[in-house]
């Protein structure tokens, strides 16, 4: 099994080193507390735009091309993503190139030039337009469901923001957001894979990331919960299918019930033999695909069931989803379902031994959330969950006063009324 080494640099940056001698890659991943939940209505989308701007050059790599070429000459490609409550920059390279790529990653994180803002603005505008219809309305079912759940709270904001916000972003705003979030106290650096000399790697990290300002941990405002009954939104869109989301407020990442909800989702959707797919796709043939997801934040969570269906089947599929969830509330899972879920999770943990990127992601996110866990400790946590625990979790989560349903598609007025009812 994996062993890891934790330390904190003088500037507050948490560092996790996870040697994997048997693999043939080394991965460095910088995780940051940044994203739409740390934004206001006025600057929504700035975290995502900043993620784009850090690719636009540094003092030693003057252009986006120079920067891409520098990483690719070392055998890697810089990857970055912005999520609701965190951002990541990650790169994997041959082990012999770990030290020089750490220097490049540190420079990108600490000293972006913020050049070519108008070019990048045009690129992000195209990304935002992907979620809009011809009238400029957001028709992304995930965006709409989060807005319906959280209303005006930042957890309900889109990650990309809107065109009006995008047009306001300038170098001053980018630098201010960078100074606030790209700091030692607000970040974790996870390095996994074949680390040929731990002490030398640590010295390289201290040299390349020691100049990151200390800053302070980004604060959050918890979402309220004034919901009294189920919420429903229909958005007309002339696509070939109706896109459904059935979402529920759920426990946060440190809630004692979180492991049971995770196992509940694995009973619902962990392969084509689990309940959602078997019933709605295999047995009833109502749609091509249906999926479940459990997303946790430090103070809340969402269980989300998604399906794309023929317009006239939207009400039938929603009714079947409700029936399936009601069965789990009434009866809980079967022991053989839980046993399969435990086994599959254990096998995924064992497969992680061959995947440096997954290991860096696991330890980086755990450290960012201040959750002290290893992959095997996480497995043991899930393995202790009983059928009674899962049933209790279903009863706590699958309630009308925690539910929000979104449908994006073409429904007749009568079908819309049926679905809302």
SEVEX-31911 format. One record per residue (C-alpha): x, y, z; residue in three letters. Coordinates in nm, 3 decimals, decimal comma. Layout:
<drentis>
X|Y|Z|ALA;
...
</drentis>
This chain:
<drentis>
0,000|0,000|0,000|UNK;
0,094|0,364|-0,035|UNK;
0,293|0,567|0,214|UNK;
0,294|0,945|0,206|UNK;
0,498|1,228|0,355|UNK;
0,328|1,548|0,471|UNK;
0,497|1,878|0,543|UNK;
0,422|2,250|0,542|UNK;
0,653|2,509|0,390|UNK;
0,729|2,831|0,584|UNK;
0,477|3,016|0,362|UNK;
0,197|2,779|0,470|UNK;
0,189|2,566|0,155|UNK;
0,096|2,205|0,236|UNK;
0,304|1,949|0,050|UNK;
0,221|1,579|0,014|UNK;
0,476|1,343|-0,139|UNK;
0,352|0,994|-0,234|UNK;
0,625|0,769|-0,375|UNK;
0,515|0,497|-0,618|UNK;
0,840|0,325|-0,720|UNK;
0,674|0,085|-0,964|UNK;
0,519|0,344|-1,196|UNK;
0,693|0,519|-1,484|UNK;
0,553|0,871|-1,440|UNK;
0,575|1,146|-1,181|UNK;
0,283|1,387|-1,135|UNK;
0,277|1,727|-0,967|UNK;
-0,068|1,870|-0,889|UNK;
-0,134|2,209|-0,731|UNK;
-0,478|2,235|-0,570|UNK;
-0,623|2,572|-0,469|UNK;
-0,928|2,699|-0,282|UNK;
-1,069|2,892|-0,574|UNK;
-1,383|2,862|-0,784|UNK;
-1,734|2,997|-0,824|UNK;
-1,828|2,953|-0,459|UNK;
-1,560|3,209|-0,365|UNK;
-1,702|3,469|-0,604|UNK;
-1,970|3,737|-0,602|UNK;
-2,242|3,800|-0,856|UNK;
-2,029|4,082|-0,997|UNK;
-1,715|3,874|-1,057|UNK;
-1,870|3,531|-1,116|UNK;
-1,646|3,344|-1,360|UNK;
-1,322|3,518|-1,262|UNK;
-1,169|3,197|-1,118|UNK;
-1,226|3,015|-1,445|UNK;
-1,100|3,309|-1,650|UNK;
-0,789|3,327|-1,431|UNK;
-0,730|2,956|-1,494|UNK;
-0,719|3,039|-1,864|UNK;
-0,492|3,339|-1,813|UNK;
-0,219|3,145|-1,632|UNK;
-0,150|2,969|-1,963|UNK;
-0,058|3,303|-2,125|UNK;
0,308|3,317|-2,031|UNK;
0,550|3,391|-1,747|UNK;
0,876|3,589|-1,716|UNK;
1,081|3,306|-1,866|UNK;
0,811|3,177|-2,105|UNK;
0,681|3,494|-2,267|UNK;
0,393|3,354|-2,472|UNK;
0,130|3,081|-2,446|UNK;
0,322|2,890|-2,714|UNK;
0,654|2,923|-2,526|UNK;
0,486|2,794|-2,212|UNK;
0,320|2,497|-2,381|UNK;
0,646|2,409|-2,556|UNK;
0,843|2,417|-2,230|UNK;
0,613|2,161|-2,066|UNK;
0,588|1,943|-2,374|UNK;
0,967|1,929|-2,415|UNK;
0,973|1,766|-2,070|UNK;
0,720|1,501|-2,174|UNK;
0,408|1,653|-2,021|UNK;
0,118|1,886|-2,089|UNK;
-0,006|2,132|-1,829|UNK;
-0,366|2,056|-1,738|UNK;
-0,588|2,295|-1,545|UNK;
-0,951|2,294|-1,434|UNK;
-1,182|2,506|-1,223|UNK;
-1,456|2,349|-1,014|UNK;
-1,717|2,493|-0,781|UNK;
-1,491|2,494|-0,477|UNK;
-1,139|2,423|-0,600|UNK;
-0,902|2,460|-0,891|UNK;
-0,614|2,241|-1,004|UNK;
-0,304|2,267|-1,220|UNK;
-0,142|1,931|-1,289|UNK;
0,130|1,785|-1,507|UNK;
0,280|1,438|-1,545|UNK;
0,627|1,373|-1,684|UNK;
0,896|1,105|-1,701|UNK;
1,049|1,078|-1,349|UNK;
1,384|1,223|-1,459|UNK;
1,204|1,547|-1,554|UNK;
1,018|1,597|-1,226|UNK;
1,253|1,865|-1,093|UNK;
1,250|2,090|-1,402|UNK;
0,872|2,058|-1,439|UNK;
0,824|2,159|-1,074|UNK;
1,016|2,476|-1,155|UNK;
0,787|2,547|-1,450|UNK;
0,471|2,476|-1,247|UNK;
0,588|2,703|-0,967|UNK;
0,657|2,987|-1,209|UNK;
0,316|2,951|-1,375|UNK;
0,139|2,954|-1,038|UNK;
0,334|3,244|-0,889|UNK;
0,418|3,475|-1,181|UNK;
0,168|3,473|-1,469|UNK;
0,205|3,769|-1,705|UNK;
-0,168|3,816|-1,783|UNK;
-0,101|3,896|-2,148|UNK;
-0,342|3,864|-2,442|UNK;
-0,653|3,911|-2,226|UNK;
-0,872|3,989|-2,527|UNK;
-0,773|3,667|-2,704|UNK;
-0,852|3,460|-2,398|UNK;
-1,176|3,651|-2,344|UNK;
-1,285|3,543|-2,691|UNK;
-1,203|3,178|-2,614|UNK;
-1,397|3,181|-2,287|UNK;
-1,689|3,354|-2,459|UNK;
-1,713|3,057|-2,695|UNK;
-1,711|2,823|-2,394|UNK;
-1,997|3,013|-2,229|UNK;
-2,199|3,015|-2,551|UNK;
-2,198|2,634|-2,556|UNK;
-2,449|2,640|-2,267|UNK;
-2,680|2,904|-2,418|UNK;
-2,962|2,882|-2,670|UNK;
-3,024|3,123|-2,957|UNK;
-3,197|3,364|-2,719|UNK;
-2,902|3,372|-2,478|UNK;
-3,072|3,159|-2,211|UNK;
-2,872|2,905|-2,010|UNK;
-3,003|2,561|-2,108|UNK;
-2,743|2,352|-1,926|UNK;
-2,940|2,128|-1,690|UNK;
-2,657|2,108|-1,436|UNK;
-2,629|2,487|-1,419|UNK;
-3,006|2,524|-1,386|UNK;
-3,038|2,261|-1,113|UNK;
-2,764|2,419|-0,900|UNK;
-2,926|2,761|-0,937|UNK;
-3,262|2,613|-0,839|UNK;
-3,113|2,440|-0,534|UNK;
-2,900|2,726|-0,402|UNK;
-3,082|3,028|-0,545|UNK;
-2,861|3,336|-0,493|UNK;
-2,586|3,158|-0,296|UNK;
-2,249|3,120|-0,477|UNK;
-2,290|2,740|-0,482|UNK;
-2,563|2,808|-0,736|UNK;
-2,340|3,016|-0,966|UNK;
-2,204|2,880|-1,292|UNK;
-1,831|2,813|-1,306|UNK;
-1,783|3,013|-1,627|UNK;
-2,002|3,308|-1,528|UNK;
-2,197|3,499|-1,793|UNK;
-2,101|3,718|-2,089|UNK;
-2,166|4,043|-1,899|UNK;
-1,926|3,945|-1,621|UNK;
-1,669|3,820|-1,870|UNK;
-1,668|4,155|-2,046|UNK;
-1,575|4,330|-1,719|UNK;
-1,264|4,123|-1,644|UNK;
-0,934|4,308|-1,682|UNK;
-0,576|4,268|-1,567|UNK;
-0,642|4,444|-1,237|UNK;
-0,927|4,207|-1,149|UNK;
-0,721|3,903|-1,252|UNK;
-0,425|4,011|-1,040|UNK;
-0,646|4,082|-0,739|UNK;
-0,808|3,738|-0,759|UNK;
-0,468|3,575|-0,812|UNK;
-0,324|3,751|-0,506|UNK;
-0,618|3,640|-0,296|UNK;
-0,630|3,272|-0,395|UNK;
-0,290|3,161|-0,532|UNK;
-0,122|3,163|-0,191|UNK;
0,050|2,919|0,040|UNK;
-0,226|2,909|0,302|UNK;
-0,482|2,848|0,028|UNK;
-0,310|2,568|-0,161|UNK;
-0,176|2,211|-0,154|UNK;
0,097|2,066|-0,373|UNK;
0,073|1,688|-0,420|UNK;
0,354|1,498|-0,592|UNK;
0,302|1,130|-0,669|UNK;
0,464|0,860|-0,880|UNK;
0,828|0,764|-0,906|UNK;
1,011|1,017|-0,690|UNK;
1,370|0,909|-0,722|UNK;
1,510|1,123|-0,437|UNK;
1,263|1,248|-0,176|UNK;
1,499|1,494|-0,010|UNK;
1,606|1,643|-0,342|UNK;
1,244|1,669|-0,452|UNK;
1,158|1,854|-0,133|UNK;
1,447|2,098|-0,180|UNK;
1,324|2,163|-0,534|UNK;
0,972|2,231|-0,406|UNK;
1,104|2,470|-0,141|UNK;
1,303|2,655|-0,407|UNK;
1,025|2,669|-0,666|UNK;
0,721|2,731|-0,442|UNK;
0,880|2,906|-0,143|UNK;
0,822|3,240|-0,315|UNK;
0,446|3,196|-0,317|UNK;
0,299|3,457|-0,078|UNK;
0,151|3,323|0,244|UNK;
-0,188|3,489|0,208|UNK;
-0,473|3,337|0,404|UNK;
-0,725|3,058|0,365|UNK;
-1,022|3,174|0,156|UNK;
-1,336|3,204|0,366|UNK;
-1,681|3,077|0,269|UNK;
-2,040|3,163|0,354|UNK;
-2,252|2,853|0,426|UNK;
-2,572|2,818|0,223|UNK;
-2,904|2,857|0,401|UNK;
-3,180|2,603|0,374|UNK;
-3,520|2,766|0,365|UNK;
-3,666|2,506|0,130|UNK;
-4,007|2,378|0,243|UNK;
-4,122|2,176|-0,058|UNK;
-3,998|2,031|-0,385|UNK;
-3,883|2,275|-0,651|UNK;
-3,940|2,235|-1,025|UNK;
-3,822|2,422|-1,333|UNK;
-3,896|2,354|-1,697|UNK;
-3,688|2,524|-1,966|UNK;
-3,811|2,488|-2,322|UNK;
-3,542|2,385|-2,570|UNK;
-3,582|2,233|-2,913|UNK;
-3,316|1,964|-2,878|UNK;
-3,374|1,600|-2,967|UNK;
-3,425|1,497|-2,602|UNK;
-3,540|1,632|-2,269|UNK;
-3,252|1,658|-2,023|UNK;
-3,363|1,566|-1,669|UNK;
-3,199|1,637|-1,335|UNK;
-3,342|1,509|-1,007|UNK;
-3,128|1,661|-0,732|UNK;
-3,132|1,653|-0,352|UNK;
-2,944|1,848|-0,086|UNK;
-2,711|1,603|0,087|UNK;
-2,452|1,583|0,369|UNK;
-2,120|1,768|0,345|UNK;
-1,780|1,601|0,314|UNK;
-1,720|1,584|0,691|UNK;
-2,073|1,477|0,792|UNK;
-2,079|1,136|0,971|UNK;
-2,347|1,024|0,723|UNK;
-2,129|1,098|0,419|UNK;
-1,989|0,741|0,385|UNK;
-2,342|0,598|0,389|UNK;
-2,453|0,840|0,116|UNK;
-2,148|0,743|-0,090|UNK;
-2,246|0,376|-0,061|UNK;
-2,606|0,467|-0,143|UNK;
-2,487|0,620|-0,470|UNK;
-2,277|0,313|-0,544|UNK;
-2,587|0,096|-0,501|UNK;
-2,773|0,327|-0,739|UNK;
-2,503|0,376|-1,002|UNK;
-2,174|0,189|-1,010|UNK;
-2,196|0,008|-1,340|UNK;
-2,465|-0,128|-1,568|UNK;
-2,580|-0,392|-1,317|UNK;
-2,673|-0,139|-1,048|UNK;
-3,026|-0,016|-0,984|UNK;
-3,056|0,294|-1,202|UNK;
-2,927|0,145|-1,526|UNK;
-3,075|-0,202|-1,474|UNK;
-3,426|-0,073|-1,418|UNK;
-3,458|0,231|-1,643|UNK;
-3,237|0,122|-1,932|UNK;
-3,207|-0,259|-1,932|UNK;
-3,547|-0,360|-1,798|UNK;
-3,774|-0,080|-1,920|UNK;
-3,573|0,054|-2,216|UNK;
-3,676|0,411|-2,137|UNK;
-3,346|0,581|-2,222|UNK;
-2,993|0,519|-2,344|UNK;
-2,818|0,625|-2,025|UNK;
-2,895|0,734|-1,671|UNK;
-2,644|0,824|-1,403|UNK;
-2,609|0,926|-1,039|UNK;
-2,357|1,153|-0,872|UNK;
-2,275|1,260|-0,516|UNK;
-2,086|1,590|-0,495|UNK;
-1,968|1,713|-0,156|UNK;
-1,850|2,052|-0,035|UNK;
-1,715|2,148|0,305|UNK;
-2,059|2,261|0,426|UNK;
-2,313|2,091|0,196|UNK;
-2,362|1,831|-0,074|UNK;
-2,579|1,730|-0,369|UNK;
-2,706|1,394|-0,487|UNK;
-2,793|1,424|-0,854|UNK;
-2,961|1,182|-1,095|UNK;
-2,933|1,266|-1,466|UNK;
-3,104|1,127|-1,774|UNK;
-3,157|1,229|-2,135|UNK;
-3,493|1,098|-2,264|UNK;
-3,739|1,131|-2,549|UNK;
-3,960|1,430|-2,474|UNK;
-4,275|1,224|-2,430|UNK;
-4,102|0,992|-2,181|UNK;
-3,984|1,259|-1,936|UNK;
-4,272|1,212|-1,690|UNK;
-4,249|0,831|-1,706|UNK;
-3,873|0,830|-1,641|UNK;
-3,908|1,076|-1,353|UNK;
-4,180|0,859|-1,198|UNK;
-3,958|0,551|-1,227|UNK;
-3,668|0,735|-1,062|UNK;
-3,897|0,835|-0,773|UNK;
-4,021|0,478|-0,738|UNK;
-3,667|0,344|-0,727|UNK;
-3,563|0,596|-0,462|UNK;
-3,873|0,518|-0,257|UNK;
-3,781|0,149|-0,257|UNK;
-3,439|0,231|-0,112|UNK;
-3,604|0,443|0,159|UNK;
-3,849|0,164|0,246|UNK;
-3,628|-0,143|0,214|UNK;
-3,266|-0,033|0,191|UNK;
-3,011|-0,220|-0,023|UNK;
-2,960|-0,595|-0,037|UNK;
-2,649|-0,731|0,131|UNK;
-2,515|-0,862|-0,200|UNK;
-2,541|-0,512|-0,349|UNK;
-2,334|-0,368|-0,065|UNK;
-2,080|-0,649|-0,092|UNK;
-2,033|-0,580|-0,464|UNK;
-1,999|-0,207|-0,398|UNK;
-1,732|-0,272|-0,132|UNK;
-1,538|-0,505|-0,362|UNK;
-1,549|-0,263|-0,653|UNK;
-1,425|0,021|-0,435|UNK;
-1,139|-0,191|-0,304|UNK;
-1,039|-0,285|-0,657|UNK;
-1,040|0,082|-0,755|UNK;
-0,808|0,156|-0,462|UNK;
-0,572|-0,120|-0,575|UNK;
-0,581|0,010|-0,933|UNK;
-0,476|0,350|-0,801|UNK;
-0,133|0,199|-0,725|UNK;
-0,067|0,215|-1,102|UNK;
-0,201|0,568|-1,154|UNK;
0,012|0,854|-1,024|UNK;
-0,237|1,118|-1,139|UNK;
-0,522|0,961|-0,938|UNK;
-0,300|0,931|-0,633|UNK;
-0,195|1,296|-0,652|UNK;
-0,560|1,395|-0,691|UNK;
-0,674|1,188|-0,394|UNK;
-0,411|1,318|-0,154|UNK;
-0,423|1,674|-0,287|UNK;
-0,799|1,708|-0,243|UNK;
-0,795|1,537|0,097|UNK;
-0,529|1,779|0,222|UNK;
-0,709|2,079|0,073|UNK;
-1,024|1,980|0,264|UNK;
-0,828|1,904|0,583|UNK;
-0,945|1,543|0,573|UNK;
-0,676|1,310|0,703|UNK;
-0,729|0,995|0,502|UNK;
-0,545|0,751|0,279|UNK;
-0,712|0,552|-0,001|UNK;
-0,720|0,241|0,219|UNK;
-0,854|0,436|0,516|UNK;
-1,130|0,564|0,288|UNK;
-1,208|0,209|0,182|UNK;
-1,227|0,093|0,541|UNK;
-1,462|0,383|0,617|UNK;
-1,695|0,276|0,336|UNK;
-1,666|-0,094|0,422|UNK;
-1,808|-0,028|0,769|UNK;
-2,134|0,105|0,622|UNK;
-2,427|-0,130|0,681|UNK;
-2,751|-0,181|0,491|UNK;
-2,932|-0,005|0,775|UNK;
-2,695|0,292|0,740|UNK;
-2,772|0,317|0,368|UNK;
-3,146|0,297|0,425|UNK;
-3,123|0,572|0,688|UNK;
-2,919|0,785|0,446|UNK;
-3,181|0,736|0,175|UNK;
-3,456|0,842|0,413|UNK;
-3,260|1,152|0,516|UNK;
-3,172|1,261|0,162|UNK;
-3,463|1,156|-0,059|UNK;
-3,723|1,396|0,076|UNK;
-3,948|1,640|-0,103|UNK;
-3,821|1,935|0,101|UNK;
-3,466|1,861|-0,021|UNK;
-3,550|1,799|-0,385|UNK;
-3,515|2,012|-0,700|UNK;
-3,610|1,885|-1,046|UNK;
-3,511|2,043|-1,377|UNK;
-3,629|1,947|-1,725|UNK;
-3,481|2,105|-2,038|UNK;
-3,656|2,008|-2,360|UNK;
-3,991|2,005|-2,538|UNK;
-4,298|1,923|-2,332|UNK;
-4,660|1,992|-2,408|UNK;
-4,847|2,201|-2,151|UNK;
-5,023|1,890|-2,022|UNK;
-4,695|1,696|-1,993|UNK;
-4,532|1,988|-1,814|UNK;
-4,819|1,993|-1,564|UNK;
-4,794|1,616|-1,515|UNK;
-4,420|1,637|-1,456|UNK;
-4,454|1,926|-1,211|UNK;
-4,726|1,740|-1,022|UNK;
</drentis>
